[in-house]
């Protein structure tokens, strides 16, 4: 009798053991959310340049600011917004934001930049297209594990809306004798023994996920009334899928949404995330 009871419980016990192992494996592959929602202090930085001394005004950018702010606040982030900054002022803003004490009790951050741009960086308000440029590298330097220890091991999501060159991001494919021409307008650590004492060594740069609005050397498109195509579609995908998709899957959904817009394709670059990041884990 006891043998029968024992054998009857074995399959269920084995199932529970498998479920536990599966849970532990998944947990090791997902970024932790350290604090309950009421004590979590998520912060996001948004910098948008609209008016320039030498370049065209970015009409429609105010729509992007409004929509991105609303999206990030809905995701639980306190949004710090700055507008019309030079490259040096943007660097100063980033340094101050990186030092914010709230990152200690946060699980992640969003860093959003919207401006004119070129292949190497983001235009400040005094830029003429070659001067007053914030290098993309400066973003990662300010938030790497050396200069922003409070965000070490936590997702740092970088969103960049700007042109990266003057090229159109499409090519004409002849599908018929007289193809219709499209028309549009532009705009882990490890422990090592050193001299008898344990020192924790970490990657200088990790846990970043970056989505650029376009591929290198190409333009990004913006409507003067509806805002940037990239920001519109990013907001739409996040609102529809943040509850059940990890961050990089949502990035892919944003990219796939451009299948019907061949002149621009968002690009994931300089991504060093070691795990999956869910904005709403447990749902």
RODO-2510 file (C-alpha; in nm, 4 decimals, decimal comma):
residues 283
     n   res          X          Y          Z
     1     x     0,0000     0,0000     0,0000
     2     x     0,2704     0,2429     0,0977
     3     x     0,4594     0,1522    -0,2203
     4     x     0,1509     0,2333    -0,4302
     5     x     0,1012     0,5663    -0,2558
     6     x     0,4675     0,6469    -0,2999
     7     x     0,4654     0,5630    -0,6685
     8     x     0,1443     0,7665    -0,7064
     9     x     0,3149     1,0759    -0,5713
    10     x     0,6388     1,0358    -0,7679
    11     x     0,5169     1,1766    -1,1023
    12     x     0,3775     1,4868    -0,9303
    13     x     0,6930     1,5326    -0,7246
    14     x     0,8986     1,4982    -1,0398
    15     x     0,6793     1,7587    -1,2119
    16     x     0,7242     2,0002    -0,9226
    17     x     1,1001     1,9487    -0,9338
    18     x     1,1083     2,0156    -1,3087
    19     x     0,8939     2,3287    -1,2643
    20     x     1,1279     2,4566    -0,9926
    21     x     1,4364     2,4003    -1,2075
    22     x     1,2633     2,5662    -1,5034
    23     x     1,1713     2,8644    -1,2840
    24     x     1,5287     2,8993    -1,1558
    25     x     1,6692     2,8840    -1,5086
    26     x     1,4251     3,1496    -1,6299
    27     x     1,4984     3,3683    -1,3272
    28     x     1,8682     3,3633    -1,4090
    29     x     1,7883     3,4861    -1,7605
    30     x     1,5653     3,7796    -1,6597
    31     x     1,6681     4,1094    -1,5007
    32     x     1,5527     4,1369    -1,1400
    33     x     1,3003     4,3951    -1,0257
    34     x     1,4412     4,4826    -0,6843
    35     x     1,1680     4,6945    -0,5291
    36     x     0,7880     4,6671    -0,5085
    37     x     0,6146     4,9202    -0,7288
    38     x     0,5325     5,1608    -0,4460
    39     x     0,9019     5,1872    -0,3482
    40     x     1,0521     5,1674    -0,6952
    41     x     1,2105     5,4935    -0,8149
    42     x     1,2399     5,4522    -1,1893
    43     x     1,3735     5,7610    -1,3666
    44     x     1,3980     5,8464    -1,7368
    45     x     1,5902     6,1223    -1,9124
    46     x     1,4480     6,2853    -2,2253
    47     x     1,6453     6,5468    -2,4216
    48     x     1,4821     6,7035    -2,7279
    49     x     1,6295     6,9795    -2,9450
    50     x     1,3754     7,1609    -3,1600
    51     x     1,5130     7,5102    -3,2256
    52     x     1,8623     7,5655    -3,3689
    53     x     2,0819     7,8634    -3,4452
    54     x     2,1926     7,7397    -3,7879
    55     x     1,9729     7,4380    -3,8711
    56     x     1,6039     7,4030    -3,9545
    57     x     1,3521     7,3904    -3,6709
    58     x     1,2278     7,0365    -3,6036
    59     x     0,8542     7,0954    -3,6419
    60     x     0,6517     6,8119    -3,4915
    61     x     0,9099     6,7373    -3,2218
    62     x     0,6709     6,8654    -2,9556
    63     x     0,4398     6,5750    -3,0427
    64     x     0,7274     6,3314    -2,9880
    65     x     0,8039     6,4817    -2,6463
    66     x     0,4401     6,4597    -2,5403
    67     x     0,3946     6,0995    -2,6569
    68     x     0,7256     5,9685    -2,5187
    69     x     0,6644     6,1378    -2,1829
    70     x     0,3177     5,9865    -2,1605
    71     x     0,4510     5,6420    -2,2533
    72     x     0,7381     5,6467    -2,0013
    73     x     0,5181     5,7748    -1,7205
    74     x     0,2755     5,4925    -1,7966
    75     x     0,5665     5,2487    -1,7626
    76     x     0,6370     5,3823    -1,4146
    77     x     0,9208     5,6267    -1,4863
    78     x     0,9599     5,9763    -1,3478
    79     x     1,0552     6,1647    -1,6653
    80     x     1,3139     6,4415    -1,6515
    81     x     1,2727     6,6464    -1,9691
    82     x     1,5222     6,8972    -2,1154
    83     x     1,4831     7,0907    -2,4384
    84     x     1,7082     7,2915    -2,6696
    85     x     2,0545     7,2175    -2,5306
    86     x     2,4052     7,2501    -2,6747
    87     x     2,6260     6,9419    -2,6761
    88     x     2,8053     7,0619    -2,3622
    89     x     2,4762     7,1298    -2,1866
    90     x     2,3539     6,7807    -2,2816
    91     x     2,6696     6,6326    -2,1293
    92     x     2,6166     6,8310    -1,8083
    93     x     2,2546     6,7122    -1,7890
    94     x     2,3618     6,3491    -1,8358
    95     x     2,6301     6,3689    -1,5660
    96     x     2,3823     6,5107    -1,3160
    97     x     2,1201     6,2512    -1,4079
    98     x     2,3727     5,9668    -1,3772
    99     x     2,4504     6,0803    -1,0203
   100     x     2,0854     6,0820    -0,9080
   101     x     2,0307     5,8871    -0,5855
   102     x     1,7014     5,7412    -0,7137
   103     x     1,8952     5,5000    -0,9354
   104     x     1,9928     5,3085    -0,6206
   105     x     1,6315     5,1989    -0,5692
   106     x     1,5480     5,1702    -0,9387
   107     x     1,5707     4,8640    -1,1608
   108     x     1,6414     5,0415    -1,4929
   109     x     1,6455     5,3682    -1,6830
   110     x     1,5462     5,5089    -2,0231
   111     x     1,7678     5,7646    -2,2012
   112     x     1,5879     5,9317    -2,4922
   113     x     1,7557     6,1752    -2,7346
   114     x     1,5768     6,3589    -3,0166
   115     x     1,7483     6,6106    -3,2425
   116     x     1,9139     6,6637    -3,5778
   117     x     2,2102     6,4326    -3,6126
   118     x     2,4968     6,3000    -3,8188
   119     x     2,6924     5,9747    -3,8429
   120     x     2,8910     6,0341    -3,5239
   121     x     2,6450     6,2014    -3,2921
   122     x     2,3579     6,4304    -3,1988
   123     x     2,3427     6,7995    -3,2917
   124     x     2,3351     7,0640    -3,0195
   125     x     2,1388     7,3848    -3,0702
   126     x     2,4450     7,5781    -3,1966
   127     x     2,5397     7,3103    -3,4500
   128     x     2,5958     7,3937    -3,8144
   129     x     2,6092     7,0244    -3,9041
   130     x     2,9752     6,9750    -3,8135
   131     x     3,0242     7,1651    -3,4867
   132     x     2,8461     7,1314    -3,1486
   133     x     2,7970     6,7540    -3,1796
   134     x     2,7300     6,5218    -2,8861
   135     x     2,9179     6,2011    -2,9650
   136     x     2,7149     5,8821    -2,9254
   137     x     3,0087     5,7480    -2,7236
   138     x     2,9517     6,0165    -2,4593
   139     x     2,6143     5,8643    -2,3708
   140     x     2,7676     5,5260    -2,2917
   141     x     3,0647     5,6783    -2,1091
   142     x     2,8384     5,8682    -1,8694
   143     x     2,6284     5,5635    -1,7849
   144     x     2,8857     5,2848    -1,7910
   145     x     2,9781     5,0830    -1,4823
   146     x     3,2647     5,3172    -1,3951
   147     x     3,0700     5,6427    -1,3957
   148     x     2,7210     5,5275    -1,2929
   149     x     2,7618     5,2597    -1,0274
   150     x     2,3998     5,2893    -0,9093
   151     x     2,2801     5,1457    -1,2436
   152     x     2,5394     4,8694    -1,2577
   153     x     2,3744     4,5405    -1,3571
   154     x     2,0505     4,7204    -1,4472
   155     x     1,9026     4,7780    -1,7950
   156     x     1,9897     5,1114    -1,9551
   157     x     1,7608     5,1644    -2,2541
   158     x     1,8836     5,4197    -2,5091
   159     x     1,6407     5,5586    -2,7688
   160     x     1,7880     5,7886    -3,0356
   161     x     1,5717     5,9772    -3,2837
   162     x     1,7910     6,1653    -3,5307
   163     x     1,9244     6,1509    -3,8847
   164     x     2,2560     5,9663    -3,9135
   165     x     2,3437     6,0979    -4,2583
   166     x     2,1864     6,2321    -4,5759
   167     x     2,1154     5,9085    -4,7613
   168     x     1,7709     5,7694    -4,8300
   169     x     1,7400     5,4302    -4,6629
   170     x     1,5756     5,2513    -4,9561
   171     x     1,6701     5,1090    -5,2934
   172     x     1,4527     5,0876    -5,6032
   173     x     1,3685     4,7283    -5,7001
   174     x     1,2276     4,6787    -6,0483
   175     x     0,9287     4,4501    -5,9961
   176     x     0,7497     4,5451    -6,3187
   177     x     0,8100     4,7183    -6,6515
   178     x     0,7042     5,0537    -6,5090
   179     x     0,7331     5,0470    -6,1277
   180     x     0,5527     5,3091    -5,9279
   181     x     0,7994     5,5474    -5,7634
   182     x     0,7328     5,6128    -5,3934
   183     x     0,7021     5,9717    -5,2749
   184     x     0,7491     6,1190    -4,9275
   185     x     0,9301     6,3967    -4,7474
   186     x     1,2389     6,3825    -4,5205
   187     x     1,3408     6,5289    -4,2408
   188     x     2,9158     3,9585    -1,5458
   189     x     3,1683     4,0075    -1,3285
   190     x     3,4217     3,7628    -1,1784
   191     x     3,6403     3,7448    -0,8662
   192     x     4,0165     3,7537    -0,9104
   193     x     4,2977     3,7261    -0,6603
   194     x     4,5205     4,0342    -0,6582
   195     x     4,7975     4,0537    -0,3979
   196     x     4,6098     3,8249    -0,1633
   197     x     4,2785     4,0189    -0,1599
   198     x     3,9594     3,9583    -0,3586
   199     x     3,8691     4,2285    -0,6103
   200     x     3,5467     4,2265    -0,8067
   201     x     3,6090     4,2929    -1,1727
   202     x     3,3167     4,3985    -1,3920
   203     x     3,2625     4,4818    -1,7550
   204     x     3,3216     4,8523    -1,8176
   205     x     3,0089     4,8689    -2,0329
   206     x     2,7153     4,6301    -1,9968
   207     x     2,3365     4,6107    -1,9780
   208     x     2,2715     4,8664    -2,2530
   209     x     2,0017     4,8240    -2,5181
   210     x     1,9960     5,0831    -2,7944
   211     x     1,7452     5,1474    -3,0698
   212     x     1,8385     5,4063    -3,3326
   213     x     1,5674     5,5515    -3,5535
   214     x     1,7532     5,4581    -3,8738
   215     x     2,0474     5,2683    -4,0179
   216     x     2,3909     5,4400    -4,0348
   217     x     2,4320     5,7279    -4,2837
   218     x     2,0577     5,7549    -4,3553
   219     x     1,7859     6,0055    -4,2725
   220     x     1,4987     5,9727    -4,0262
   221     x     1,1548     6,0930    -4,1289
   222     x     0,9325     6,3311    -3,9388
   223     x     0,5906     6,4855    -3,9973
   224     x     0,5541     6,8530    -3,8938
   225     x     0,2110     6,7739    -3,7494
   226     x     0,2326     6,4119    -3,6258
   227     x     0,5963     6,3896    -3,5164
   228     x     0,8636     6,1356    -3,6063
   229     x     0,7599     5,8108    -3,7742
   230     x     0,9996     5,6216    -3,5451
   231     x     0,8580     5,7666    -3,2217
   232     x     0,4997     5,7085    -3,3403
   233     x     0,5622     5,3400    -3,4080
   234     x     0,7774     5,2843    -3,1001
   235     x     0,5043     5,4247    -2,8749
   236     x     0,2419     5,2095    -3,0476
   237     x     0,4398     4,8866    -3,0096
   238     x     0,5294     4,9500    -2,6457
   239     x     0,1692     5,0285    -2,5549
   240     x     0,0478     4,7120    -2,7229
   241     x     0,3166     4,4701    -2,6053
   242     x     0,4950     4,5947    -2,2907
   243     x     0,2744     4,3731    -2,0738
   244     x     0,3908     4,0465    -2,2323
   245     x     0,7101     4,1004    -2,4345
   246     x     1,0672     4,1604    -2,3280
   247     x     1,2429     4,4773    -2,4389
   248     x     1,4384     4,3408    -2,7329
   249     x     1,1344     4,1598    -2,8699
   250     x     0,9539     4,4959    -2,8629
   251     x     1,2483     4,6505    -3,0462
   252     x     1,2060     4,3851    -3,3169
   253     x     0,8349     4,4620    -3,3356
   254     x     0,9204     4,8300    -3,3926
   255     x     1,1606     4,7280    -3,6691
   256     x     0,9028     4,4997    -3,8318
   257     x     0,6484     4,7830    -3,8299
   258     x     0,8691     4,9555    -4,0917
   259     x     0,8257     4,6777    -4,3482
   260     x     0,5778     4,9035    -4,5278
   261     x     0,8097     5,2081    -4,5019
   262     x     1,1307     5,1127    -4,6882
   263     x     1,2946     5,4547    -4,6601
   264     x     1,3777     5,4011    -4,2929
   265     x     1,4654     5,1049    -4,0725
   266     x     1,5361     5,1341    -3,6968
   267     x     1,8517     4,9572    -3,5869
   268     x     1,9595     4,7810    -3,2679
   269     x     2,3233     4,8656    -3,1999
   270     x     2,5721     4,8566    -2,9137
   271     x     2,3427     4,6289    -2,7177
   272     x     2,5126     4,4576    -2,4238
   273     x     2,2147     4,3182    -2,2343
   274     x     2,2960     3,9843    -2,0741
   275     x     1,9372     3,8944    -1,9811
   276     x     1,5798     3,9661    -2,0855
   277     x     1,4180     4,2823    -1,9522
   278     x     1,0433     4,2786    -1,8831
   279     x     0,8914     4,6130    -1,7874
   280     x     0,6022     4,4396    -1,6102
   281     x     0,7336     4,1082    -1,4781
   282     x     0,4808     3,8649    -1,3377
   283     x     0,1868     3,9768    -1,5514
***
